[in-house]
Amino acid sequence: MRTDILPLCDQHYRTMEPALAPYNANYCIEFFRCTDKFCHRCFGERVGYITPQRGDAPALTPNQPACERHGRPMFIISLDRQRNHVTYACAEADCAERVVKT
């Protein structure tokens, strides 16, 4: 997982923080989680934005942008509230792919 990126939550547009979730004794799942106290949104480089449910497979967010070059979910890198623009970026290192949604 890249720790040099800080995605924004797709619901609150707050900065997300790196986190680890134990999967079993030898393996942890790395992801980013929203810093809002009551928000459960997460971003994973393979699944994109999700709200995890214990015991259920991740439900992918519909209409989430994906990088055309790498096919991976993109994360929110910035929000322009004046223009109502949300900019998504690819999580792949050295990829300059961006998508702007209004």
Secondary structure, DSSP 8 states (H G I E B T S, - for coil): --SS---B-TTT--BEEEEEEEEETTEEEEEEEE-STT---EEETTTEEE---TTS-----TT--B-TTT--BEEEEEEETTTTEEEEEE-STT---EEEE-
